[in-house]
Amino acid sequence: MTNFFKTTVQPKNLLLKVFFVLFFYKFYKFIIAQSLGHHNYYLLEYFHSIYRLIAILLAFYWISHLYPSPKKQFIISNRPLVLLNLGIFFPLFFIIRYLNYDFSFHFNQFFQELGFCVLVGLFEEFFFRGLMLTLFFNYFTKSKAIIFSSLIFMIWHLDVTQNHLELFTIFLASIYFSLNFTSGISLLVLAFFHFLWDLIISGFGWEVFKHPTTNFYDEYLRIALLITFSWFIYVYNKRKKN
């Protein structure tokens, strides 16, 4: 593993803390949901956002002490891959996402969705890529670390969806974000990519209606997009090393 991911602290202790924060978040989320009722979506998200914000600040502190040069994790980015993501991947992802949908173009809690997506992007990237994935590099090879952290990321979203196809997409999305991270995309830029992903998925706060004839092709196209671009990044990195 390169010096970019060389840690300066004992990985075992910090990894236990990371798992505790993630576990407590799900436990806390379940308790709040039970007390308020699942129908109070935006009120629930308000409480969840407070927890995420506190966790983000804690993760920022841990990351700043985890690496010998923490600025690299927050600032340095692979510009060709940034352009690839913003210029090709996300426009294609947007087209695929809404290929079979209609918009009503009425704002539906747009700014709440915007804020939630920002916090979720920072929270999940800081913990799953900035901390967990990096700490896994101390125990596993690069490939195994990415796969294991992505499996945990998929399990993390079990309360969001139980659809096997969507869970597989989440697993592939984690691999895609992980490959971007190990290719030199900084955490803040990666969190912005995650924010774009969630914002596109959520419908930008607009009312979105699905065509009655829509099938699962859009999900399969999304999977194909993630596999294609993940493979491209993998090949790009191999050629760059050679």
Summary of the structure (lengths in Angstrom):
residues: 242
radius of gyration: 18.1
end to end distance: 15.9
largest distance: 56.4
contacts: 719
relative contact order: 0.14
helix: 75%
strand: 5%
